[in-house]
Amino acid sequence: MQELLAVIAKGLVDNPDSVNVEADAPTEDGTIVYHIHVAESDMGRVIGKQGRIAKAIRTIARSAAIRSEEKIMVEID
């Protein structure tokens, strides 16, 4: 899942070397929180107008998580 999020984020930004994806330990309900870190100048590219790109990233990640029977959340930092 981390690789998928990293590939998506690197395709969107101008500085792909600054993209970092981290995963927290699962919470008590089994949800894993993934944090996407990008450069400050690329933040707008990852979020998109009215959050549309961020919403699309979360939708793709949830779809992939369903296939592997995981519960996830994606945060963009």
BAFI-275820 format. One line per 3 residues: number of its first residue (from 1); their letters; for each residue x, z, y of C-alpha. Coordinates in steps of 0.2 Angstrom, whole numbers, plus 2048, in hexadecimal, padded with zeros to 3 digits. Layout:
residues N
NUM> a> X/Z/Y  ...
This chain:
residues 77
1> mqe> 800/800/800  80E/804/80C  816/7F3/809
4> lla> 805/7EA/80C  803/7F3/81D  815/7F0/822
7> via> 813/7DD/81E  803/7DC/828  80B/7E6/837
10> kgl> 81B/7DC/837  811/7CC/838  809/7D2/848
13> vdn> 817/7D9/852  825/7D2/85C  832/7DF/856
16> pds> 82F/7E0/843  83E/7EB/841  835/7F9/849
19> vnv> 827/7F9/83D  826/809/832  818/80E/826
22> ead> 817/820/820  80B/828/814  806/83A/815
25> apt> 803/845/805  7F1/843/7FE  7E4/84F/806
28> edg> 7D9/85B/7FB  7CC/84D/7F9  7DA/840/7F4
31> tiv> 7DB/836/804  7EC/82F/809  7F0/82C/81B
34> yhi> 7FB/81E/81F  804/81E/831  809/80D/838
37> hva> 817/810/845  81B/801/850  825/7FF/861
40> esd> 81C/804/870  81C/7F2/877  813/7EC/867
43> mgr> 805/7F9/866  7F9/7ED/86F  7FC/7DF/862
46> vig> 7F8/7EB/853  7E9/7F2/85B  7E2/7E2/862
49> kqg> 7D3/7E0/86F  7C7/7EE/86C  7D0/7F3/85D
52> ria> 7CB/7E4/853  7DC/7E1/84A  7DE/7F4/846
55> kai> 7CD/7F3/83E  7D1/7E4/834  7E1/7EC/82E
58> rti> 7D7/7FC/829  7CB/7F0/820  7D8/7E7/816
61> ars> 7E1/7F7/811  7D1/7FF/80B  7CD/7F0/801
64> aai> 7DE/7F1/7F9  7DC/804/7F6  7CB/801/7ED
67> rse> 7D4/7F6/7E0  7E0/804/7DD  7D3/812/7DE
70> eki> 7DA/81B/7ED  7D3/822/7FC  7DD/81E/80C
73> mve> 7DD/81F/81F  7E8/814/82A  7EE/81B/83B
76> id> 7F8/811/848  805/81C/851
